Amino acid sequence: DTGVSQNPRHKITKRGQNVTFRCDPISEHNRLYWYRQTLGQGPEFLTYFQNEAQLEKSRLLSDRFSAERPKGSFSTLEIQRTEQGDSAMYLCASSLAGGRGNTIYFGEGSWLTVV
Amino acid sequence: GESVGLHLPTLSVQEGDNSIINCAYSNSASDYFIWYKQESGKGPQFIIDIRSNMDKRQGQRVTVLLNKTVKHLSLQIAATQPGDSAVYFCAENMNQGGKLIFGQGTELSVKP
């Protein structure tokens, strides 16, 4: 499978614990995005990278959230001191900047439940 | 603030009929639009896209129409099938920039 891969797919954690999600983008895609989605809502942009550079961060990305893409390939999203409000699906997506449009392909998401 | 929104939260159609899902956007600077299909528990799946220099684009059983005058986007699905049942989102992008702005979504239900 050559699509966007995310893991773990599901994570249940206690409030106050740290969690980390990993995303492997489509091979050769230089852009990688993180979104958050809650039930009944559309995905909300969190941040994106072009290669290893983090180019934009949403105000939704509080200081408890950190995303990295150290080698310009896979990325991690860490949430520290989780809160119940962090419960959501975290979506990763990737694209190839330039060319026709900027088609962004999504992974299947990582579900986080904070109890 | 500027946002992408959908006219109808739910749409129910009979199998075999055509479906039309609408979307309004407010950012005149947006130049690229995408429709996604999202099934329960899965990530959004790319359906079709259109650039702002086009009015219409067709894919397999789907057509996207863009009316820049009234900032309106629609997705037409021909001969709707039960497998088309899902939530459909439109999203906009500016200047081939990074982020997509999504609307709330329309849930399409196909009755056999």
Contacts between the chains, C-beta under 8 A, distances in Angstrom:
chain1	res1	chain2	res2	distance
A	4	B	43	7.7
A	31	B	98	6.7
A	33	B	98	6.9
A	33	B	99	7.1
A	33	B	100	8.0
A	40	B	104	7.6
A	40	B	105	7.7
A	41	B	104	6.3
A	41	B	105	7.6
A	42	B	89	5.2
A	42	B	91	7.6
A	42	B	102	3.2
A	42	B	103	5.5
A	42	B	104	5.5
A	42	B	105	5.5
A	43	B	44	6.7
A	43	B	89	7.6
A	43	B	100	7.7
A	43	B	102	5.1
A	44	B	102	7.4
A	45	B	99	4.2
A	45	B	100	6.9
A	45	B	101	7.2
A	48	B	98	4.2
A	48	B	99	6.3
A	50	B	98	7.5
A	55	B	98	5.9
A	56	B	98	5.3
A	56	B	99	6.4
A	58	B	99	7.8
A	91	B	43	5.6
A	91	B	44	7.4
A	97	B	96	7.3
A	98	B	96	7.7
A	100	B	51	8.0
A	101	B	32	5.3
A	101	B	49	5.5
A	101	B	51	6.1
A	101	B	93	8.0
A	101	B	96	7.2
A	102	B	32	6.3
A	102	B	93	5.9
A	102	B	96	4.8
A	102	B	97	7.7
A	103	B	34	7.1
A	103	B	46	6.2
A	103	B	49	6.0
A	104	B	34	7.1
A	104	B	46	7.6
A	104	B	93	7.9
A	104	B	100	6.0
A	105	B	46	5.9
A	106	B	36	7.5
A	106	B	43	4.0
A	106	B	44	4.7
A	106	B	45	7.4
A	106	B	46	7.8
A	107	B	43	5.3
A	108	B	42	5.6
A	108	B	43	4.6
A	109	B	42	7.3
A	109	B	43	4.8
